[in-house]
């Protein structure tokens, strides 16, 4: 299970655990090793560990440097996946919803080690997924916001119906285009909620090049969650 700690991977895991065809053996999470936080989400490693302990599923950590090329990422991912494939782990589960190019990329990378991608949420409407998520008893907080499309006020809020109602019309309610990321602190498969306190919200700017070689800048807001 490719586990980000957020709502989409949490709901995809829920469906996978309900499916008797799958035996989920591992959670796999990418971490910024410099800061010991979940990649893109910025959540502390201690809170990730608490999620895994609640689930009772072994957690594998792909530790990455603060800056890494796509080529290096692919090499490191293959290094962690190959032993799983050798141990006859045949499938890798994702919470992706509708990004065709991302799914194709994942499937191509998995094929190099003889594994197959599974996408339990694929092409379901975002708001339908959220309604199911809430009805099942999941709760999640927004920990990272893309400042190019949303302002800081959306960061650090619980993702509920009020949150969705305030989103601009061009923003996917699940943040599927990277508009925001979340941390699940309550779930039907957790024995108890994960306790935390909200810390400060910080702004970070990243410089990068797109596929055409253009220099671009992205701003992100991160709300720190402090383990209790």
Backbone as CSV, one residue per row, in Angstrom:
resi,resn,N_x,N_y,N_z,CA_x,CA_y,CA_z,C_x,C_y,C_z
1,UNK,0.832,-1.181,0.000,0.000,0.000,0.000,0.873,1.239,0.000
2,UNK,0.724,2.073,-1.021,1.460,3.330,-1.070,0.738,4.328,-0.170
3,UNK,1.319,4.575,0.985,0.651,5.271,2.086,1.252,6.658,2.265
4,UNK,0.447,7.683,2.006,0.900,9.061,2.212,0.487,9.594,3.573
5,UNK,-0.397,8.861,4.251,-0.962,9.347,5.501,-2.204,10.191,5.301
6,UNK,-2.550,10.471,4.033,-3.682,11.329,3.715,-4.933,10.561,3.348
7,UNK,-5.975,11.309,3.009,-7.316,10.746,2.857,-7.441,9.740,1.708
8,UNK,-6.808,10.010,0.557,-6.994,9.123,-0.592,-6.356,7.758,-0.355
9,UNK,-5.145,7.762,0.169,-4.515,6.468,0.460,-5.273,5.754,1.578
10,UNK,-5.818,6.514,2.538,-6.565,5.900,3.634,-7.835,5.222,3.141
11,UNK,-8.546,5.874,2.216,-9.768,5.279,1.687,-9.449,4.114,0.751
12,UNK,-8.382,4.243,-0.039,-7.967,3.130,-0.904,-7.581,1.916,-0.069
13,UNK,-6.906,2.144,1.059,-6.557,1.035,1.943,-7.805,0.395,2.527
14,UNK,-8.774,1.208,2.917,-10.026,0.683,3.470,-10.666,-0.296,2.488
15,UNK,-10.773,0.103,1.222,-11.387,-0.778,0.225,-10.540,-2.029,-0.003
16,UNK,-9.236,-1.879,0.045,-8.356,-3.030,-0.167,-8.472,-4.032,0.979
17,UNK,-8.620,-3.524,2.203,-8.781,-4.423,3.348,-10.125,-5.147,3.307
18,UNK,-11.123,-4.519,2.673,-12.439,-5.155,2.547,-12.464,-6.211,1.444
19,UNK,-11.473,-6.156,0.561,-11.418,-7.051,-0.596,-10.615,-8.299,-0.225
20,UNK,-11.280,-9.422,-0.176,-10.627,-10.664,0.235,-9.563,-11.146,-0.750
21,UNK,-9.509,-10.509,-1.917,-8.502,-10.909,-2.903,-7.110,-10.395,-2.536
22,UNK,-7.049,-9.423,-1.601,-5.776,-8.802,-1.258,-5.388,-9.093,0.185
23,UNK,-4.095,-9.288,0.379,-3.511,-9.419,1.711,-2.469,-8.309,1.822
24,UNK,-2.838,-7.217,2.488,-1.966,-6.040,2.538,-0.867,-6.278,3.568
25,UNK,0.356,-6.393,3.087,1.490,-6.738,3.952,2.301,-5.530,4.412
26,UNK,2.364,-4.490,3.569,3.247,-3.371,3.876,2.588,-2.032,3.533
27,UNK,2.962,-0.998,4.299,2.730,0.389,3.926,4.068,0.943,3.438
28,UNK,4.050,1.673,2.327,5.268,2.274,1.797,5.075,3.789,1.731
29,UNK,5.972,4.520,2.412,5.862,5.975,2.484,7.195,6.621,2.142
30,UNK,7.140,7.680,1.324,8.334,8.459,1.002,8.505,9.559,2.044
31,UNK,9.740,9.724,2.512,10.052,10.719,3.535,11.178,11.633,3.077
32,UNK,11.063,12.907,3.430,12.198,13.825,3.321,13.124,13.510,4.485
33,UNK,14.251,12.889,4.182,15.107,12.384,5.252,15.800,13.496,6.023
34,UNK,15.956,14.658,5.392,16.609,15.771,6.069,15.773,16.281,7.238
35,UNK,14.449,16.303,7.030,13.543,16.847,8.052,12.702,15.768,8.725
36,UNK,12.815,14.518,8.256,12.062,13.386,8.809,10.556,13.676,8.761
37,UNK,10.122,14.059,7.581,8.707,14.363,7.356,8.237,13.697,6.067
38,UNK,6.931,13.410,6.003,6.354,12.790,4.813,6.525,13.724,3.616
39,UNK,7.020,13.206,2.508,7.233,14.004,1.308,5.944,14.676,0.857
40,UNK,6.038,15.933,0.483,4.931,16.761,-0.012,3.937,17.159,1.079
41,UNK,3.739,16.326,2.076,2.756,16.608,3.125,3.374,17.371,4.290
42,UNK,4.657,17.104,4.577,5.321,17.794,5.662,4.963,17.299,7.050
43,UNK,4.320,16.138,7.144,3.901,15.593,8.442,5.074,14.882,9.099
44,UNK,5.211,15.075,10.409,6.323,14.484,11.148,6.279,12.947,11.104
45,UNK,7.481,12.360,11.069,7.611,10.909,11.003,6.943,10.224,12.198
46,UNK,6.950,10.873,13.376,6.339,10.276,14.564,4.844,10.026,14.370
47,UNK,4.173,10.932,13.672,2.737,10.759,13.436,2.475,9.673,12.397
48,UNK,3.342,9.567,11.404,3.264,8.454,10.454,3.410,7.130,11.182
49,UNK,4.371,7.052,12.097,4.582,5.825,12.868,3.327,5.465,13.667
50,UNK,2.660,6.471,14.222,1.443,6.202,14.985,0.346,5.633,14.095
51,UNK,0.225,6.140,12.880,-0.760,5.572,11.948,-0.472,4.093,11.691
52,UNK,0.773,3.777,11.412,1.147,2.391,11.122,0.901,1.490,12.324
53,UNK,1.194,1.996,13.519,0.953,1.204,14.725,-0.535,0.933,14.909
54,UNK,-1.368,1.923,14.633,-2.818,1.747,14.737,-3.308,0.698,13.735
55,UNK,-2.706,0.700,12.555,-3.116,-0.241,11.515,-2.562,-1.637,11.741
56,UNK,-1.417,-1.743,12.400,-0.796,-3.045,12.601,-0.221,-3.619,11.320
57,UNK,0.182,-2.720,10.407,0.789,-3.146,9.141,2.219,-2.614,9.109
58,UNK,3.155,-3.453,8.690,4.565,-3.060,8.681,4.789,-1.865,7.760
59,UNK,5.551,-0.902,8.255,5.799,0.345,7.523,7.196,0.331,6.916
60,UNK,7.264,0.533,5.603,8.534,0.673,4.893,8.718,2.141,4.539
61,UNK,9.914,2.676,4.789,10.167,4.099,4.565,11.197,4.288,3.457
62,UNK,10.775,5.004,2.410,11.691,5.370,1.339,12.248,6.748,1.682
63,UNK,13.477,6.784,2.173,14.082,8.027,2.635,14.788,8.714,1.466
64,UNK,14.395,9.962,1.233,14.916,10.717,0.101,15.601,11.986,0.590
65,UNK,16.644,12.439,-0.114,17.256,13.732,0.237,16.279,14.867,-0.036
66,UNK,16.583,16.039,0.508,15.670,17.178,0.358,15.411,17.511,-1.102
67,UNK,16.434,17.431,-1.919,16.268,17.610,-3.359,16.750,16.344,-4.049
68,UNK,15.937,15.839,-4.950,16.294,14.605,-5.653,15.758,14.668,-7.073
69,UNK,16.521,14.157,-8.026,16.072,14.124,-9.417,15.089,12.980,-9.610
70,UNK,14.327,13.052,-10.677,13.394,11.971,-10.977,14.135,10.666,-11.218
71,UNK,15.307,10.765,-11.829,16.086,9.561,-12.095,16.519,8.895,-10.785
72,UNK,16.981,9.707,-9.824,17.408,9.162,-8.542,16.217,8.572,-7.789
73,UNK,15.079,9.265,-7.869,13.869,8.749,-7.220,13.499,7.372,-7.771
74,UNK,13.565,7.225,-9.087,13.205,5.954,-9.706,14.142,4.842,-9.283
75,UNK,15.437,5.159,-9.181,16.415,4.155,-8.747,16.125,3.718,-7.319
76,UNK,15.882,4.683,-6.442,15.648,4.354,-5.031,14.331,3.592,-4.846
77,UNK,13.323,3.964,-5.629,12.050,3.247,-5.543,12.219,1.803,-6.005
78,UNK,12.947,1.597,-7.083,13.185,0.235,-7.575,13.947,-0.584,-6.537
79,UNK,14.864,0.060,-5.828,15.650,-0.648,-4.806,14.789,-1.135,-3.652
80,UNK,13.729,-0.391,-3.344,12.866,-0.819,-2.240,11.777,-1.776,-2.723
81,UNK,11.398,-1.675,-4.010,10.349,-2.548,-4.538,10.864,-3.930,-4.949
82,UNK,12.099,-3.999,-5.435,12.590,-5.269,-5.958,12.587,-6.387,-4.914
83,UNK,13.048,-6.127,-3.677,12.976,-7.200,-2.678,11.542,-7.641,-2.384
84,UNK,10.587,-6.714,-2.484,9.186,-7.093,-2.285,8.721,-8.000,-3.417
85,UNK,9.081,-7.612,-4.640,8.712,-8.445,-5.784,9.369,-9.821,-5.680
86,UNK,10.622,-9.870,-5.233,11.320,-11.140,-5.068,10.648,-12.007,-3.999
87,UNK,9.972,-11.341,-3.030,9.263,-12.068,-1.972,7.821,-12.379,-2.378
88,UNK,7.522,-12.213,-3.668,6.225,-12.560,-4.261,5.109,-11.610,-3.826
89,UNK,5.484,-10.367,-3.551,4.488,-9.303,-3.446,4.231,-8.842,-4.873
90,UNK,3.023,-9.030,-5.353,2.764,-8.851,-6.789,2.036,-7.558,-7.134
91,UNK,1.440,-6.894,-6.133,0.605,-5.732,-6.426,0.978,-4.556,-5.526
92,UNK,0.792,-3.366,-6.080,1.075,-2.127,-5.359,-0.161,-1.233,-5.479
93,UNK,-0.719,-0.829,-4.341,-2.012,-0.133,-4.302,-1.791,1.377,-4.165
94,UNK,-2.602,2.152,-4.898,-2.502,3.608,-4.895,-3.885,4.231,-4.678
95,UNK,-3.883,5.461,-4.186,-5.128,6.195,-3.978,-5.453,7.175,-5.084
96,UNK,-4.792,7.056,-6.245,-5.051,7.974,-7.359,-6.496,7.866,-7.836
97,UNK,-7.003,8.999,-8.341,-8.410,9.044,-8.746,-8.568,9.199,-10.259
98,UNK,-7.906,10.204,-10.867,-8.168,10.387,-12.300,-6.998,10.934,-13.117
99,UNK,-5.808,11.003,-12.593,-4.681,11.517,-13.367,-4.062,10.390,-14.207
100,UNK,-4.442,10.364,-15.494,-4.045,9.269,-16.385,-2.527,9.169,-16.536
101,UNK,-1.848,10.318,-16.687,-0.400,10.274,-16.896,0.327,9.754,-15.668
102,UNK,-0.180,10.091,-14.475,0.445,9.594,-13.254,0.241,8.092,-13.117
103,UNK,-0.959,7.624,-13.437,-1.205,6.178,-13.366,-0.300,5.429,-14.332
104,UNK,-0.175,5.946,-15.559,0.675,5.294,-16.552,2.126,5.261,-16.079
105,UNK,2.587,6.358,-15.484,3.954,6.400,-14.954,4.143,5.329,-13.878
106,UNK,3.202,5.234,-12.964,3.319,4.244,-11.893,3.337,2.831,-12.477
107,UNK,2.443,2.563,-13.407,2.362,1.212,-13.978,3.648,0.853,-14.715
108,UNK,4.224,1.815,-15.419,5.474,1.550,-16.144,6.620,1.269,-15.176
109,UNK,6.675,2.019,-14.074,7.729,1.795,-13.099,7.570,0.442,-12.402
110,UNK,6.336,0.090,-12.075,6.089,-1.204,-11.436,6.449,-2.361,-12.357
111,UNK,6.189,-2.176,-13.647,6.462,-3.250,-14.606,7.947,-3.618,-14.637
112,UNK,8.817,-2.669,-14.302,10.258,-2.955,-14.338,10.664,-3.952,-13.257
113,UNK,9.842,-4.088,-12.211,10.147,-5.076,-11.166,9.100,-6.196,-11.142
114,UNK,8.245,-6.228,-12.171,7.280,-7.317,-12.286,6.075,-7.192,-11.377
115,UNK,5.695,-5.947,-11.026,4.532,-5.743,-10.169,3.412,-5.050,-10.938
116,UNK,2.215,-5.107,-10.373,1.020,-4.547,-11.004,0.401,-3.496,-10.087
117,UNK,-0.079,-2.380,-10.665,-0.731,-1.334,-9.897,-2.215,-1.606,-9.695
118,UNK,-2.704,-1.291,-8.507,-4.123,-1.431,-8.178,-4.630,-0.049,-7.744
119,UNK,-5.777,0.369,-8.277,-6.299,1.714,-8.052,-7.767,1.634,-7.628
120,UNK,-8.041,1.399,-6.347,-9.417,1.159,-5.891,-10.371,2.342,-6.073
121,UNK,-9.841,3.560,-6.150,-10.706,4.749,-6.241,-10.835,5.277,-7.662
122,UNK,-10.278,4.571,-8.611,-10.088,5.116,-9.951,-11.390,5.586,-10.596
123,UNK,-11.383,6.856,-11.044,-12.440,7.506,-11.818,-13.770,7.641,-11.069
124,UNK,-13.733,7.530,-9.761,-14.933,7.852,-8.992,-15.001,9.358,-8.772
125,UNK,-16.180,9.967,-8.787,-16.280,11.414,-8.576,-15.720,11.824,-7.217
126,UNK,-14.984,12.915,-7.200,-14.304,13.347,-5.979,-15.268,13.576,-4.825
127,UNK,-16.382,14.242,-5.085,-17.302,14.542,-3.988,-17.965,13.262,-3.478
128,UNK,-18.166,12.287,-4.352,-18.712,10.987,-3.929,-17.729,10.286,-2.989
129,UNK,-16.449,10.373,-3.310,-15.429,9.770,-2.446,-15.402,10.444,-1.080
130,UNK,-15.504,11.766,-1.069,-15.491,12.482,0.205,-16.704,12.127,1.054
131,UNK,-17.869,12.023,0.434,-19.075,11.664,1.189,-18.915,10.280,1.811
132,UNK,-18.342,9.354,1.056,-18.096,8.016,1.598,-17.075,8.082,2.731
133,UNK,-16.044,8.848,2.534,-14.985,9.031,3.528,-15.570,9.514,4.852
134,UNK,-16.404,10.527,4.780,-17.021,11.067,5.999,-17.998,10.076,6.620
135,UNK,-18.810,9.435,5.775,-19.815,8.500,6.288,-19.177,7.311,7.010
136,UNK,-17.989,6.912,6.575,-17.288,5.789,7.205,-16.647,6.170,8.537
137,UNK,-16.582,7.459,8.825,-16.016,7.900,10.093,-14.585,8.386,10.023
138,UNK,-14.054,8.562,8.816,-12.714,9.127,8.665,-12.738,10.625,8.991
139,UNK,-11.627,11.107,9.559,-11.431,12.535,9.747,-10.002,12.882,9.346
140,UNK,-9.855,14.028,8.690,-8.544,14.402,8.178,-8.371,15.908,8.236
141,UNK,-7.123,16.340,8.367,-6.799,17.761,8.455,-5.879,18.137,7.303
142,UNK,-6.082,19.308,6.748,-5.254,19.795,5.640,-3.929,20.298,6.205
143,UNK,-2.837,19.716,5.735,-1.512,20.037,6.275,-0.620,20.767,5.279
144,UNK,-0.990,20.739,4.003,-0.174,21.361,2.974,-1.084,21.932,1.896
145,UNK,-0.807,23.169,1.478,-1.631,23.852,0.484,-0.724,24.467,-0.577
146,UNK,-1.084,24.274,-1.836,-0.375,24.914,-2.940,-0.807,26.372,-3.009
147,UNK,0.105,27.270,-2.605,-0.214,28.689,-2.546,-0.430,29.332,-3.899
148,UNK,-0.120,28.627,-4.998,-0.383,29.170,-6.327,-1.860,29.113,-6.675
149,UNK,-2.621,28.264,-5.945,-4.044,28.102,-6.282,-4.976,28.322,-5.086
150,UNK,-4.442,28.259,-3.856,-5.242,28.468,-2.657,-4.471,29.346,-1.685
151,UNK,-5.196,30.117,-0.870,-4.506,30.962,0.093,-4.266,30.215,1.408
152,UNK,-3.502,30.822,2.263,-3.047,30.195,3.501,-4.193,29.799,4.422
153,UNK,-5.335,30.456,4.313,-6.452,30.199,5.229,-6.983,28.781,5.135
154,UNK,-6.708,28.083,4.037,-7.191,26.705,3.886,-6.293,25.701,4.610
155,UNK,-5.092,26.125,4.981,-4.145,25.204,5.610,-4.428,25.108,7.108
156,UNK,-4.346,23.889,7.643,-4.581,23.681,9.063,-6.032,23.504,9.432
157,UNK,-6.893,23.327,8.434,-8.330,23.143,8.687,-8.722,21.682,8.505
158,UNK,-9.706,21.245,9.271,-10.272,19.918,9.050,-11.000,19.924,7.713
159,UNK,-10.799,18.870,6.934,-11.470,18.760,5.635,-12.887,18.239,5.862
160,UNK,-13.842,19.175,5.872,-15.244,18.816,6.067,-16.073,19.487,4.982
161,UNK,-17.385,19.413,5.105,-18.261,19.976,4.078,-18.120,21.487,3.981
162,UNK,-17.888,22.160,5.090,-17.681,23.610,5.054,-16.427,23.954,4.265
163,UNK,-15.366,23.191,4.487,-14.125,23.410,3.753,-14.370,23.299,2.253
164,UNK,-15.045,22.231,1.841,-15.293,21.994,0.417,-16.168,23.096,-0.170
165,UNK,-17.152,23.559,0.595,-18.063,24.587,0.087,-17.354,25.909,-0.169
166,UNK,-16.204,26.131,0.478,-15.464,27.383,0.319,-14.381,27.303,-0.756
167,UNK,-14.163,26.129,-1.319,-13.141,25.989,-2.353,-13.550,26.726,-3.622
168,UNK,-12.611,27.378,-4.304,-12.917,27.957,-5.613,-13.411,26.872,-6.578
169,UNK,-14.189,27.277,-7.568,-14.836,26.319,-8.472,-13.836,25.483,-9.255
170,UNK,-12.623,26.007,-9.469,-11.637,25.274,-10.282,-10.795,24.300,-9.473
171,UNK,-11.064,24.164,-8.173,-10.270,23.290,-7.312,-10.993,21.965,-7.095
172,UNK,-10.302,20.862,-7.355,-10.894,19.547,-7.126,-11.144,19.340,-5.633
173,UNK,-12.334,18.875,-5.244,-12.638,18.709,-3.817,-11.707,17.759,-3.084
174,UNK,-11.061,16.841,-3.823,-10.096,15.931,-3.211,-8.654,16.423,-3.350
175,UNK,-8.483,17.596,-3.978,-7.117,18.079,-4.187,-6.311,17.174,-5.087
176,UNK,-6.965,16.523,-6.034,-6.303,15.507,-6.854,-5.218,16.087,-7.749
177,UNK,-5.290,17.389,-8.028,-4.267,18.029,-8.851,-3.140,18.634,-8.015
178,UNK,-3.050,18.210,-6.746,-1.984,18.691,-5.879,-2.297,20.000,-5.184
179,UNK,-3.597,20.391,-5.165,-3.967,21.662,-4.546,-3.745,21.658,-3.033
180,UNK,-3.939,20.493,-2.411,-3.705,20.382,-0.967,-3.469,18.927,-0.609
181,UNK,-2.883,18.719,0.579,-2.620,17.377,1.102,-3.113,17.304,2.546
182,UNK,-3.388,16.077,3.004,-4.028,15.917,4.309,-3.348,14.856,5.169
183,UNK,-3.727,14.845,6.441,-3.287,13.818,7.384,-4.527,13.252,8.068
184,UNK,-4.702,11.928,7.974,-5.860,11.253,8.575,-5.555,10.962,10.039
185,UNK,-6.406,11.493,10.931,-6.175,11.275,12.362,-7.261,10.416,13.012
186,UNK,-8.308,10.107,12.274,-9.342,9.208,12.789,-9.847,8.349,11.628
187,UNK,-10.009,7.050,11.888,-10.383,6.126,10.826,-11.078,4.914,11.424
188,UNK,-11.941,4.255,10.647,-12.641,3.078,11.175,-11.709,1.938,11.535
189,UNK,-10.495,1.931,10.980,-9.544,0.870,11.338,-8.506,1.331,12.362
190,UNK,-8.655,2.536,12.912,-7.838,2.969,14.055,-8.577,2.624,15.343
191,UNK,-7.867,2.110,16.330,-8.508,1.795,17.604,-8.876,3.059,18.378
192,UNK,-8.148,4.153,18.112,-8.453,5.434,18.729,-7.881,6.546,17.855
193,UNK,-8.415,7.767,17.967,-7.878,8.872,17.169,-6.420,9.157,17.524
194,UNK,-5.696,9.712,16.568,-4.315,10.120,16.796,-4.320,11.546,17.325
195,UNK,-3.714,11.746,18.485,-3.713,13.054,19.132,-2.566,13.918,18.615
196,UNK,-2.859,15.183,18.431,-1.837,16.135,18.012,-2.301,17.546,18.378
197,UNK,-1.364,18.452,18.363,-1.672,19.871,18.472,-1.214,20.563,17.204
198,UNK,-1.961,21.564,16.785,-1.544,22.325,15.619,-0.416,23.279,16.001
199,UNK,0.645,23.259,15.208,1.743,24.187,15.392,1.607,25.356,14.429
200,UNK,2.739,25.948,14.089,2.700,27.120,13.221,2.511,26.719,11.759
201,UNK,2.015,27.662,10.984,1.911,27.495,9.541,3.022,28.307,8.894
202,UNK,3.802,27.663,8.033,4.944,28.323,7.396,4.763,28.344,5.885
203,UNK,5.425,29.276,5.255,5.395,29.418,3.800,6.751,29.058,3.231
204,UNK,6.759,28.233,2.191,8.015,27.844,1.556,7.891,28.020,0.048
205,UNK,8.974,28.472,-0.567,9.002,28.701,-2.009,10.000,27.746,-2.651
206,UNK,9.590,27.145,-3.759,10.435,26.178,-4.465,10.634,26.646,-5.904
207,UNK,11.858,26.548,-6.394,12.178,26.855,-7.783,12.436,25.554,-8.531
208,UNK,11.877,25.446,-9.732,12.038,24.210,-10.495,11.878,24.505,-11.981
209,UNK,12.178,23.511,-12.784,11.988,23.607,-14.228,10.903,22.646,-14.668
210,UNK,10.033,23.087,-15.574,9.015,22.189,-16.114,9.605,21.367,-17.252
211,UNK,8.741,20.547,-17.873,9.213,19.638,-18.930,9.783,20.403,-20.125
212,UNK,9.366,21.670,-20.296,9.859,22.474,-21.416,11.128,23.243,-21.055
213,UNK,11.616,23.055,-19.826,12.833,23.728,-19.407,12.626,25.131,-18.881
214,UNK,11.380,25.538,-18.674,11.096,26.872,-18.148,11.309,26.904,-16.635
215,UNK,11.870,28.000,-16.153,12.064,28.182,-14.719,10.764,28.658,-14.081
216,UNK,10.285,27.913,-13.078,9.023,28.232,-12.431,9.210,28.293,-10.922
217,UNK,8.262,28.947,-10.259,8.287,29.065,-8.806,6.946,28.623,-8.244
218,UNK,6.988,27.827,-7.194,5.771,27.414,-6.495,5.896,27.767,-5.018
219,UNK,4.795,28.224,-4.449,4.734,28.532,-3.027,3.795,27.552,-2.341
220,UNK,4.217,27.016,-1.209,3.383,26.087,-0.441,3.298,26.568,1.008
221,UNK,2.150,26.297,1.609,1.960,26.523,3.030,1.886,25.167,3.733
222,UNK,2.546,25.065,4.875,2.539,23.832,5.666,2.138,24.155,7.101
223,UNK,1.163,23.413,7.620,0.803,23.529,9.026,1.422,22.361,9.785
224,UNK,2.237,22.677,10.758,2.921,21.637,11.535,1.945,20.990,12.508
225,UNK,2.021,19.675,12.610,1.242,18.924,13.597,2.202,18.375,14.638
226,UNK,1.947,18.678,15.896,2.837,18.289,16.975,2.271,17.079,17.710
227,UNK,2.989,15.957,17.731,2.508,14.769,18.444,2.323,15.072,19.926
228,UNK,1.314,14.464,20.514,1.061,14.609,21.948,1.497,13.331,22.669
